[in-house]
């Protein structure tokens, strides 16, 4: 059986990528393989504020 670390490396994941990205990948891998939804531990959830903010566009400024 192949280790998750080896699978991620083979697929091109950066070793220094956010833990939240790695956790989401593993969560999806488990779901695809077994059809089971698992919760990501809080320490691996995305905590970066800039990714959770909603973008607002003012289309009136576009000429």
C-alpha positions as CSV (number, residue, x, y, z in Angstrom):
1,X,0.0,0.0,0.0
2,X,1.3,3.4,-0.9
3,X,1.7,6.2,1.7
4,X,-0.4,9.3,1.3
5,X,2.8,11.4,1.3
6,X,4.1,9.5,-1.7
7,X,0.8,9.9,-3.6
8,X,0.7,13.6,-3.0
9,X,4.4,13.9,-4.1
10,X,3.6,12.0,-7.3
11,X,0.7,14.2,-8.0
12,X,2.8,17.4,-7.7
13,X,1.8,18.7,-4.3
14,X,4.4,21.1,-2.8
15,X,5.9,19.8,0.4
16,X,5.4,23.3,1.9
17,X,1.8,23.6,0.9
18,X,-0.8,24.6,3.5
19,X,-1.9,21.9,5.8
20,X,-5.5,22.7,5.0
21,X,-4.9,21.9,1.4
22,X,-3.3,18.6,2.3
23,X,-6.1,17.7,4.7
24,X,-8.8,18.5,2.1
25,X,-7.0,16.2,-0.4
26,X,-6.9,13.3,2.1
27,X,-10.6,14.0,3.1
28,X,-11.6,13.7,-0.6
29,X,-9.4,10.6,-1.1
30,X,-11.2,8.8,1.7
31,X,-14.6,9.9,0.4
32,X,-13.7,8.7,-3.1
33,X,-12.3,5.4,-1.9
34,X,-14.8,4.4,0.8
35,X,-17.8,6.8,0.4
36,X,-17.3,8.0,3.9
37,X,-17.3,11.7,4.9
38,X,-14.7,12.5,7.5
39,X,-14.3,15.8,9.4
40,X,-11.0,17.6,9.1
41,X,-9.5,18.3,12.6
42,X,-9.6,22.0,13.5
43,X,-5.8,22.3,13.4
44,X,-5.9,21.6,9.7
45,X,-8.8,23.8,8.8
46,X,-8.0,26.9,6.8
47,X,-7.3,29.8,9.2
48,X,-6.0,32.4,6.7
49,X,-8.5,35.3,6.7
50,X,-7.7,36.4,3.2
51,X,-9.2,33.2,1.8
52,X,-12.4,33.5,3.8
53,X,-13.3,37.1,2.8
54,X,-15.8,37.7,0.1
55,X,-14.7,39.7,-2.9
56,X,-16.7,42.8,-3.8
57,X,-16.5,44.3,-7.3
58,X,-17.7,47.7,-8.4
59,X,-18.7,47.2,-12.0
60,X,-19.6,50.9,-12.4
61,X,-15.8,51.6,-12.4
62,X,-15.2,49.4,-15.4
63,X,-15.3,51.5,-18.5
